[in-house]
Each structure stands twice: as C-alpha cells, then as structure tokens.
Amino acid sequence: TVLVVGVGYVGRHLVERFSDACDVVGLDLSASRCDLLCREFKADGLSNITMISDIEQDERCSTFDLALISVPTLLLADNKTVDTKHIRAAVEVVSQRARPGSTVVIESSVTVGMTRALLGPEGANLRARGIFVGFSPERVDPGRTLPRFEDIPKVVSGIDDASLAAITRLYSRSFNSVVPVRSLETAEFCKLYENCQRLMLITYVNEMADACEQHGVNIHDVCAASATKPFGFTPFNPSLGAGGHCIPVNCWYLLQNCEIPVLRAAAVSNRQRPARKAKEIALLAHERNSRAGDHPPSVLIYGMGFKAGEASLAYAPTVTLARELEEQGCRVSYFDDYVKTEEWRSLPREAFNSYRVDALFDIVVVAQKPSFSDRRVLDELSSARVI
C-alpha cells in the first residue's frame, strides 16, 4: 500500500501514478476535496484508490509500504521564510505509523538539509527503527501534457545506500526513468537549481526588455533573431514575471540558508516588476483616457492566471499588477476563460471582440500568449492601446 499525504496538484499526480502498480490511500485534510477526488477517480475507473480526510479512517495508514509526503511548503507573511508547519505535521503523522521495512519519502519542496533535519537522527530518526528515508523532487508542470508524468525522469535520493536502493526499486515500478543521486541534499538542491535557473532567465529577459525600450528597440525582434543561434542561447520571451507556487518561491528556499547575490537580485526584481509596470501602464492609461467627466481610465488584463490555461492565481504577477493599477486610479477588468475571481470584473467570452474592447477600454495588457483567434481580435483594435 502507498500512502500519499497531501493530495493537492502534485499529490494527485502521485496517487494516480502509483495506483498503476499498488493500492493507494490519499490523505488530505479537506473533506470536500476528498469527496471530489473520490468521484473523479471512480469515474476514471481507478478502483484501487481510497481518499480519506482523517488518518484513523483507514487501517492501511498504519501498514503502508511507502509513504509520500506532498503537502504545501509555501512562504510566511514576510514572503521570504518557508512555512514548515504542514510538512512537520505530516512527518509526525507518518512517523508515528511507519513500520520497520517501510519507506518514507518527502516530495514537497524543501530547503537544502530539511529532509535530513526532519527524518534523520536529529528529527524523527526513522532509520534507527529500520525505516528507509528519502527525498524525491517533484517535476510537475501545470498545463503540460507531454511528456507524460511517468516519462519525466524521476530524481530520487536516500539517507543511506539501503534507503536509496529501496526507493529506487519502489519508484521504478511507476516511473520509466529513475535517476538515483548520491545524497538527500543533492536531490534537494537539484529541485531548487532547476527552478532558480528558470527564474534567472525570466528576470534576465524582462530586464533586457526594459533596456531595449530605452533604446527604441523591439525586444521580440531581438529574441527572434537571437533564437536563430543553434548553440549557447536559450530562447525566452518577456513577461510580467514568474508566477505559480514554484518558480517565484523556490528561490527563497535556497536563500534561506545560502547567500547567492545574483539569485537574490533576480528574486527581488521579479517580485517588484508587476508594480513597476503598473505605474507605467497607469500613466499611459490616464494620458489616453478618452472618457469625459470623472470616469477613470479602464484597463483590461488579457490572461489572469499565473500561466496560460491555468485557473490558479498563486503568486500571479497579474494580481499585483491589477491591485497597483487600482491604486493608481484605474478601473481594472480581466479576460481569462479559466480564472474565476470576484475581485475584478470579468469580461465574458462573448464580449471579447474588437468593437466591445475598443468601446470599453483604454489599455489592454496582454499578460499571456493569446490564441490565434484572440490575437486577431487584439490586432483589430483601433482605439484601445495594446501592451
């Protein structure tokens, strides 16, 4: 039996993947989410998955062979310090029930050294009880369908050689490519290294876009021309900044116990960019405001989610942008087929045409790559300024 503690976005992928080879129990504190997932798993014919919101509901929670911890590890209110309360609670629940010969693996994003601190000799000390311990960084990319989850190489690590052997064997049943590494810290650093590299590249192209603007150069022309180089160049396009639970967050995990000046500068730049751009857009919106009387300038944000095709607003730069635009006296609406929020007015799909957009808005901020049909609407606008 596999026990998955925390069945959010990542946990769900783990539940479904391991159910191909094992009976799986998913534990999530949200009873409503458990009910929803139960219905969806049943509809998909996944009869060997059980969802529970109380660990006492299923005796298999005390007889599991493998426990995967995939609870959230977000940031505290200072937006710099990792909130470890959920992962500590999960470790306590699992440690109390783990039996000799069973395996416990953390899948949640953590700071370097956290797995050893929580599960090693200074923490739960599971190896002293004959329990194998490891860490495996998740590599789920929301909205991406290829490669399939099971085809994404799975990095695994163990607190010792026996743990690594056990974890490699268990994961090899469900993943087509398992990549063992020499230590827990190597695997922890691997996840942060991957996501911090992406943050650095996003921040770099955004600052290059600002530099191009100062010289009257089109950054998209620069990116397209540079991308013709067949080596030594990684194509990236400018944006409002990185969003989601990983890219803008994981840098602070690494910076919590390691000083990397260039990464800190990128993290701060990424966080500040939406508010800085909002001030520029608001100034332009006020200049272009064609409405008489006291009507404020109106701005439409195209694409509100943290990435195209996603409903989540987690750390989405558009949220900061919208709030700052309102602070600057603009009326803000958004157009996104996936996002549902009451904080701003949503422009319905049937109203997204050049006539209505021109009539209603001074500025359209394109925060996501538009579809072919939506691009045509944006190209047909005559009075609203597209940014």
C-alpha positions in Angstrom: 0.0 0.0 0.0 1.2 3.5 -0.8 0.1 6.4 1.4 0.1 9.9 -0.1 -0.1 12.7 2.5 -1.4 15.9 0.9 -3.4 15.3 -2.3 -3.1 18.7 -4.0 -1.9 19.2 -7.5 1.3 17.2 -7.0 -0.2 14.7 -4.7 -2.9 13.8 -7.2 -0.3 13.0 -9.8 1.4 10.7 -7.3 -1.8 9.0 -6.3 -2.7 8.3 -10.0 0.8 7.2 -11.0 1.4 4.7 -8.1 -2.2 3.3 -8.5 -1.0 1.6 -11.6 1.1 -0.8 -9.5 -0.3 -0.5 -5.9 -3.3 0.2 -3.8 -3.1 3.8 -2.8 -4.6 5.7 0.1 -4.7 9.5 -0.3 -4.9 11.6 2.9 -6.0 15.2 2.6 -7.4 17.4 5.4 -10.0 18.8 3.1 -13.1 16.5 3.2 -14.7 18.3 0.3 -11.6 17.7 -1.9 -11.5 14.0 -0.8 -15.1 13.7 -1.9 -14.4 15.4 -5.2 -11.4 13.2 -6.0 -13.3 10.1 -5.0 -15.9 10.8 -7.6 -13.3 11.6 -10.2 -11.2 8.6 -9.5 -14.3 6.4 -9.6 -15.4 7.9 -12.9 -11.9 7.1 -14.3 -12.1 3.5 -13.2 -9.4 3.8 -10.6 -10.9 1.5 -8.0 -7.8 0.9 -6.0 -7.6 4.5 -4.7 -9.1 5.4 -1.4 -9.4 9.1 -0.3 -9.6 10.0 3.4 -9.5 13.2 5.4 -8.8 11.5 8.8 -5.9 9.1 9.1 -7.9 7.0 11.5 -10.4 6.2 8.7 -8.3 3.5 7.1 -6.2 0.9 9.0 -3.8 0.7 6.0 -2.4 4.0 7.1 -0.6 2.0 9.8 0.5 -0.8 7.4 1.8 1.2 4.4 4.8 0.1 2.5 5.6 3.5 1.1 4.5 7.0 2.4 4.9 10.0 0.2 4.7 13.5 1.8 3.5 16.1 -0.7 2.0 18.8 1.5 2.4 22.5 0.7 5.5 24.3 1.8 4.8 27.9 1.0 6.1 31.2 2.4 5.2 33.0 5.6 3.8 36.5 5.6 7.3 38.0 5.1 7.3 36.2 1.7 10.9 35.1 2.3 10.7 32.4 5.0 9.5 28.9 4.4 6.4 27.8 6.3 7.1 24.3 7.6 4.1 23.7 9.7 2.3 21.4 7.2 5.4 19.3 6.5 6.2 19.0 10.2 2.7 17.8 10.9 2.8 15.3 8.0 6.2 13.9 9.2 4.7 13.5 12.7 1.7 11.6 11.4 3.7 9.3 9.2 6.5 8.7 11.7 4.0 7.5 14.3 2.7 4.9 12.0 5.7 3.8 9.9 6.8 0.2 10.5 10.3 -1.4 10.1 10.9 -2.1 6.4 8.6 0.6 5.2 9.8 3.7 3.3 9.1 7.4 3.8 9.8 9.9 1.0 9.4 13.7 1.0 8.1 15.1 -2.3 7.4 18.6 -1.1 9.8 21.4 -2.0 12.2 22.0 0.9 15.3 23.9 1.9 18.6 22.2 1.5 19.1 20.0 4.5 15.4 19.9 5.6 14.8 16.2 4.8 17.7 15.1 7.0 16.7 17.5 9.8 13.1 16.2 9.8 13.6 12.5 9.2 17.3 11.9 10.2 18.9 11.4 13.6 18.2 15.0 14.8 14.5 14.6 13.8 12.2 11.5 13.7 15.3 9.3 13.4 13.4 6.7 11.3 16.5 4.7 10.2 17.1 3.8 13.8 13.7 2.0 13.6 14.5 0.2 10.3 12.5 2.6 8.1 14.0 3.8 4.8 14.2 7.5 4.2 14.5 9.6 1.1 13.7 12.7 -0.9 12.4 13.0 -4.5 11.8 16.4 -6.0 8.5 16.7 -7.9 8.7 17.9 -11.5 5.0 18.5 -12.3 4.4 21.4 -14.8 0.8 22.6 -14.6 -0.8 22.7 -18.0 1.8 20.5 -19.7 0.6 17.2 -21.1 3.8 16.0 -22.7 6.0 14.4 -21.6 3.7 12.2 -19.6 4.2 12.3 -15.8 5.7 8.8 -15.8 8.1 9.7 -18.6 9.6 12.6 -16.8 13.0 11.4 -15.3 12.4 11.0 -11.5 15.3 12.0 -9.3 15.5 10.0 -6.1 17.8 10.0 -3.1 18.2 8.2 0.2 19.7 8.9 3.6 21.9 5.9 3.1 22.7 3.3 0.5 19.9 0.9 1.7 17.3 3.6 1.6 18.4 4.7 -1.9 18.2 1.1 -3.1 14.7 0.6 -1.6 13.4 3.9 -3.0 14.9 3.3 -6.5 13.1 -0.1 -6.5 9.8 1.3 -5.5 9.8 4.2 -7.9 10.9 2.1 -10.8 7.6 0.3 -10.7 5.8 3.5 -11.6 8.3 5.7 -13.4 10.1 4.8 -16.7 13.3 6.6 -15.8 14.6 6.8 -12.2 17.7 8.9 -11.5 19.4 8.0 -8.2 21.7 10.7 -6.7 24.3 10.4 -4.0 22.6 12.3 -1.2 19.4 13.9 0.1 21.0 17.3 -0.2 21.9 16.7 -3.9 18.3 15.9 -4.7 17.0 18.9 -2.7 19.5 21.2 -4.4 18.5 19.7 -7.8 14.9 21.0 -7.5 16.0 24.5 -6.4 18.7 24.7 -9.0 16.2 23.9 -11.8 13.6 26.4 -10.8 16.1 29.1 -9.8 17.7 28.8 -13.2 14.3 29.5 -14.8 13.6 32.4 -12.6 17.0 33.9 -13.5 16.3 33.6 -17.2 12.8 35.1 -16.9 14.2 38.0 -14.9 17.1 38.4 -17.4 14.8 38.7 -20.5 12.5 41.1 -18.6 15.3 43.4 -17.7 16.6 43.2 -21.3 13.1 44.1 -22.5 13.3 47.3 -20.3 16.8 48.0 -21.7 15.5 47.6 -25.3 12.7 50.0 -24.6 15.2 52.7 -23.6 16.9 52.3 -26.9 13.7 52.1 -29.0 14.4 48.5 -29.9 11.7 45.8 -30.1 12.6 43.0 -27.7 10.6 40.5 -29.6 12.7 41.2 -32.7 15.8 40.7 -30.7 14.6 37.4 -29.2 13.6 36.0 -32.6 16.9 36.9 -34.2 18.9 35.6 -31.2 17.0 32.3 -31.3 18.5 31.5 -34.7 21.8 30.8 -33.0 22.0 27.0 -32.8 24.1 26.8 -29.7 24.9 28.7 -26.5 21.5 30.5 -26.3 18.2 29.7 -24.6 15.1 31.4 -26.0 12.9 33.3 -23.6 10.3 36.0 -24.2 9.5 38.9 -21.9 6.5 38.8 -19.5 5.2 40.4 -16.3 7.3 37.9 -14.4 7.2 34.4 -13.0 4.1 33.1 -11.1 2.9 29.9 -9.5 3.9 28.0 -6.4 7.4 27.1 -7.6 9.4 29.5 -9.7 9.0 32.8 -7.7 9.0 30.9 -4.4 11.8 28.3 -4.6 14.5 30.9 -4.7 13.7 31.9 -1.2 14.1 28.3 0.0 17.7 28.4 -1.3 18.3 31.9 0.0 17.1 30.9 3.5 20.3 29.2 4.3 22.6 30.1 1.4 23.6 33.6 0.1 23.6 33.9 -3.7 23.7 37.6 -4.6 22.7 37.2 -8.2 19.7 35.0 -7.3 18.6 37.4 -4.6 18.7 40.3 -7.1 16.6 38.3 -9.6 14.1 37.3 -6.9 13.6 40.9 -5.8 13.4 42.2 -9.4 10.8 39.6 -10.3 8.7 40.5 -7.2 8.9 44.2 -7.9 8.3 44.1 -11.7 4.5 43.9 -11.8 4.1 47.0 -9.5 6.7 48.9 -11.5 5.0 48.1 -14.8 1.6 49.0 -13.3 2.8 52.6 -12.7 4.0 52.9 -16.3 0.7 51.5 -17.6 -1.4 53.7 -15.3 0.4 56.8 -16.5 -0.2 55.8 -20.1 -3.9 55.0 -19.3 -4.5 58.4 -17.8 -3.0 60.1 -20.8 -5.2 58.1 -23.2 -8.4 58.3 -21.2 -11.0 59.4 -23.7 -13.9 59.4 -21.3 -15.5 62.7 -20.2 -16.2 63.7 -16.7 -14.9 61.7 -13.7 -14.7 58.3 -15.3 -11.3 56.6 -14.5 -9.2 55.1 -17.3 -10.1 51.5 -17.9 -7.6 48.7 -18.3 -8.3 45.1 -19.5 -5.8 42.4 -18.5 -5.7 39.6 -21.0 -4.8 36.4 -19.2 -5.1 36.5 -15.4 -3.9 33.1 -14.3 -0.2 32.6 -13.3 0.2 30.9 -16.7 -2.0 30.3 -19.8 -4.7 27.7 -19.3 -4.4 27.7 -15.5 -7.1 28.9 -13.1 -4.7 29.4 -10.2 -3.7 32.9 -9.2 -0.9 31.7 -6.9 1.8 34.3 -6.9 0.5 35.5 -10.2 2.1 38.8 -11.3 -1.2 39.9 -12.7 -2.7 40.1 -9.2 -0.1 42.6 -8.1 -0.5 44.4 -11.4 -4.3 44.7 -11.0 -4.1 45.9 -7.4 -1.5 48.5 -8.2 -3.4 49.8 -11.2 -6.4 50.3 -9.0 -4.2 52.2 -6.5 -3.2 54.4 -9.4 -6.8 55.2 -10.2 -7.6 52.8 -13.0 -10.6 50.6 -13.3 -9.5 47.0 -13.9 -11.2 44.1 -15.7 -9.8 40.8 -16.9 -10.4 38.3 -19.7 -9.5 34.7 -18.9 -11.6 31.6 -19.8 -10.2 29.7 -16.8 -10.0 32.2 -13.9 -12.9 32.9 -11.7 -12.4 35.7 -9.1 -14.8 38.3 -7.8 -12.0 40.8 -7.0 -12.2 42.2 -10.5 -14.8 42.3 -13.2 -14.5 39.5 -15.8 -15.1 40.3 -19.5 -17.2 37.3 -20.8 -16.0 35.5 -23.9 -18.9 36.7 -26.0 -17.8 40.3 -25.3 -14.3 39.8 -26.4 -14.4 41.4 -29.8 -12.7 44.4 -31.2 -15.9 46.6 -31.1 -16.6 46.0 -27.4 -13.0 46.1 -26.3 -12.4 49.4 -28.1 -15.5 50.8 -26.6 -14.8 49.8 -23.0 -11.0 50.0 -22.5 -8.2 52.5 -22.9 -5.4 49.9 -22.4 -5.2 46.1 -23.0 -2.4 44.4 -21.1 -1.5 41.1 -22.8 -0.2 39.1 -19.9 -0.3 35.7 -21.7 0.3 34.5 -25.2 -3.0 34.8 -27.0 -4.7 32.1 -29.0 -4.8 32.6 -32.8 -8.4 33.8 -32.7 -7.8 36.2 -29.8 -4.7 37.5 -31.5 -6.9 38.5 -34.4 -9.2 40.5 -32.0 -6.2 42.3 -30.5 -4.8 43.1 -33.9 -8.1 44.6 -35.0 -8.3 47.1 -32.1 -8.2 50.7 -33.2 -8.6 52.9 -30.1 -7.5 50.7 -27.2 -3.7 50.6 -26.8 -2.3 47.0 -26.6 0.7 46.5 -24.4 
